[in-house]
Amino acid sequence: MIKILANEWKLAGVQDGDVLLVHSSIKRLFKRHLKLGVKLSPQDILQSFLDAIGPSGTLVIPLFNFDFADGVAFDIESTPSHMGALTEAARLYPGALRTAHPIYSFAVIGRRAEEFVTTDNVSGYGSDSPFAKIREMNGRIAVLDLPEQNSMTFYHHVEEMHNVDYRYHKEFTGAYTDILGNTKSKTYSLFVRNIEKGVLTHVDPAGELMWEEGLYSGCRPNDGCGLRTISARDMYTFVSDIIKTGKAENILYRIDGESNV
């Protein structure tokens, strides 16, 4: 079954040697295979992605956890992911490395994993973040059974690189325990939407435009294998053009009509 899944991912655009970021919801995948009498585990699904990219590939899985923003201490070794069972399987995978940001960290498995943990990126979406590295490495982004709105954090990397005026840098300080077990107070930041101005993330229209332009390969959420893929560089260029031409409102964000600001 792992081999069958790996072949499905390849049909959706995953290739041998890819640097592949995967956002996922695995509920439908579980149900789809239970109907066939097969009980998958998160570890099986993780292995299927590793098989799809092969030994020369690198798998990047989000381990996002937002507790640090609420003052909860972060431990790079033990703080769990809030992104579901597949992501926890990746965090606990033998040899997996974890990137440093306490809110937007990633598990990285494979040939180029070491390149992701050489910097301690202060900004979650910044120029030295894993998002930037995936783009620089000509990687791909894969999304399994999730809508654009609930998956594609890469949009915020593009927005930060263009310093859009509907977001701003917000700092968070808290107790941070590093890989050596040393704990100290550290400060990190995120490029967050301007809530006071009623800014809401609204990226589904951009996703539809990328489908129309043929930038996505694979299947839409809840259809077929449910996996779609896109080149990080192609997405960066496409979203950059939206921002640079002043078309971001109602394609990347919208203003809450109920806002009093």
C-alpha positions in Angstrom: 0.0 0.0 0.0 2.9 2.4 0.7 4.1 1.8 -2.8 0.6 2.5 -4.2 0.5 5.8 -2.3 4.0 6.8 -3.4 2.9 6.3 -7.0 -0.2 8.4 -6.4 2.0 11.2 -5.1 4.2 11.0 -8.2 1.2 11.2 -10.5 0.4 14.5 -8.6 3.8 15.9 -9.5 6.2 14.7 -6.8 9.5 13.7 -8.3 12.6 11.8 -7.2 15.1 14.1 -5.5 12.5 16.8 -4.6 12.8 19.1 -1.7 9.1 18.7 -0.7 7.1 20.7 1.8 3.9 18.8 2.7 0.8 20.3 4.3 -1.8 17.6 5.0 -5.1 16.4 6.3 -5.1 12.6 6.4 -8.6 11.8 7.6 -10.1 11.1 4.1 -7.0 9.1 3.2 -7.6 6.9 6.2 -11.3 6.5 5.4 -10.7 5.8 1.7 -8.4 2.9 2.5 -10.5 1.5 5.4 -13.2 0.9 2.8 -10.7 -1.2 1.0 -9.9 -3.1 4.2 -6.5 -1.4 4.7 -5.7 0.4 8.0 -3.0 3.0 7.3 -0.9 4.5 10.0 0.6 8.0 10.0 4.0 6.3 9.7 2.8 4.5 6.5 1.8 7.8 5.0 5.0 9.5 6.0 7.0 6.6 4.4 5.0 6.9 1.2 6.2 10.5 0.8 9.7 9.5 1.6 9.5 6.7 -1.0 8.1 9.2 -3.6 11.0 11.6 -3.3 13.6 8.8 -2.9 16.9 8.7 -1.1 18.2 11.9 -2.8 15.1 13.9 -1.7 14.3 15.9 1.3 10.9 16.0 3.1 9.8 19.1 5.0 6.9 18.7 7.4 5.3 21.6 9.4 5.4 21.2 13.2 3.6 24.5 13.9 2.8 25.2 17.5 1.3 28.5 18.6 1.7 28.2 22.4 4.9 30.3 22.5 2.9 33.3 21.3 0.8 32.8 24.5 3.8 32.7 26.8 4.3 28.9 26.9 7.9 27.7 27.1 9.3 26.0 23.9 11.6 22.9 23.9 12.9 22.0 20.5 13.2 18.3 21.6 9.8 17.8 23.1 7.3 20.5 22.1 4.7 18.7 20.0 3.3 19.7 16.7 -0.3 21.1 16.5 -0.6 20.1 12.9 -1.9 16.5 13.2 -0.8 12.9 13.4 1.3 12.8 10.3 3.4 15.8 11.5 4.0 14.1 14.9 5.2 11.0 13.0 7.6 13.2 11.2 8.8 14.9 14.4 9.5 11.5 16.0 11.0 9.9 12.8 14.6 8.6 13.5 17.1 11.1 12.2 14.6 13.9 11.6 15.9 17.4 12.3 13.8 20.3 13.6 14.2 23.9 12.6 14.6 26.5 15.3 11.6 28.9 15.2 9.4 28.1 18.2 6.1 28.8 16.4 6.8 27.9 12.8 9.2 25.0 13.1 9.6 22.0 10.6 10.7 18.4 10.7 13.2 17.9 7.9 14.2 14.4 6.7 16.5 13.5 3.9 19.7 14.4 2.0 19.6 18.2 2.5 18.1 18.3 6.1 21.3 19.7 7.6 21.0 22.8 5.4 17.7 23.7 7.1 19.1 23.9 10.6 22.2 26.0 10.1 20.4 29.3 11.0 18.1 30.3 13.8 15.6 32.4 11.8 14.1 35.1 14.0 11.2 35.8 11.6 8.9 32.8 10.8 8.5 33.7 7.2 11.7 35.7 6.6 14.6 35.6 4.1 16.4 32.9 6.1 13.3 30.8 7.0 12.6 27.3 5.7 10.1 28.8 3.3 12.9 30.8 1.7 15.2 27.8 1.6 12.6 25.7 -0.1 12.3 28.4 -2.8 16.1 28.7 -3.1 16.4 24.9 -3.5 13.8 24.9 -6.3 11.6 22.8 -4.1 7.9 21.9 -4.4 4.9 22.4 -2.1 2.4 19.6 -1.7 -1.0 19.9 -0.1 -3.1 16.9 0.8 -6.9 17.4 1.1 -6.7 20.9 2.5 -8.1 24.1 1.0 -5.8 27.0 0.1 -7.0 29.0 3.1 -6.0 26.3 5.6 -2.7 25.2 4.3 -0.5 27.5 2.2 1.6 29.4 4.7 4.0 30.1 1.9 1.8 33.1 0.9 3.0 34.9 4.1 6.7 34.3 3.1 6.0 36.1 -0.2 4.1 38.9 1.6 7.0 39.4 4.0 9.5 39.5 1.2 7.5 42.4 -0.3 6.8 44.0 3.1 3.1 44.4 2.3 1.3 47.2 4.2 -1.5 45.0 5.5 0.8 43.0 7.8 3.4 44.0 10.3 6.2 42.4 12.4 5.1 41.3 15.9 7.6 40.0 18.5 7.1 37.2 21.0 9.5 36.5 23.9 9.6 33.4 26.1 11.6 30.6 27.6 13.4 28.5 24.9 15.2 25.2 25.4 17.6 24.4 22.6 19.0 21.1 21.2 21.7 21.0 23.9 19.1 21.4 26.7 20.0 25.0 27.5 17.1 27.3 28.4 17.0 31.0 28.1 14.7 33.8 27.2 14.6 34.4 23.4 12.6 36.7 21.1 11.1 35.7 17.7 8.8 37.4 15.4 6.0 36.8 12.8 4.7 39.0 10.0 1.1 39.1 11.2 -2.0 40.5 9.6 -3.2 43.9 10.9 -6.3 42.9 12.9 -7.0 46.5 14.0 -7.6 47.4 10.3 -9.8 44.3 9.9 -7.4 42.4 7.7 -8.4 38.8 7.1 -6.4 36.2 5.2 -8.3 35.4 2.0 -6.1 33.3 -0.4 -8.6 30.9 -2.0 -9.0 33.3 -5.0 -5.2 33.1 -5.5 -5.4 29.4 -5.4 -8.0 29.3 -8.1 -5.9 31.6 -10.3 -3.0 29.2 -9.9 -5.1 26.3 -11.0 -6.3 28.4 -14.0 -2.7 29.2 -14.9 -1.7 25.5 -14.8 0.7 26.0 -11.9 -0.9 23.2 -9.8 -0.5 19.5 -10.7 -2.6 16.7 -9.2 -6.0 16.7 -7.6 -8.1 19.2 -5.7 -9.1 18.6 -2.1 -11.4 15.6 -1.6 -11.0 14.5 -5.2 -9.0 11.6 -6.4 -5.8 11.2 -4.3 -6.4 14.7 -2.9 -2.8 15.8 -3.4 -1.8 18.9 -5.4 1.7 20.2 -5.9 3.3 23.4 -7.1 6.8 24.7 -7.6 7.8 27.1 -4.8 9.5 29.4 -7.3 6.5 29.5 -9.6 4.2 30.3 -6.7 6.6 33.0 -5.4 6.7 34.6 -8.8 2.9 34.4 -9.3 2.1 35.8 -5.8 4.8 38.5 -6.2 3.1 39.7 -9.4 -0.2 40.0 -7.6 1.4 42.1 -4.9 3.5 44.3 -7.2 0.5 45.1 -9.4 -1.6 46.2 -6.5 -4.1 43.4 -6.7 -3.6 41.7 -3.3 -6.9 42.9 -1.8 -9.6 40.3 -2.3 -7.1 37.8 -3.8 -4.7 37.5 -0.8 -6.6 39.3 1.9 -9.8 41.1 2.5 -11.0 43.7 4.9 -13.6 42.7 7.5 -16.7 44.7 6.7 -17.7 44.7 10.4 -14.5 46.3 11.4 -14.9 49.6 13.3 -11.4 50.8 12.2 
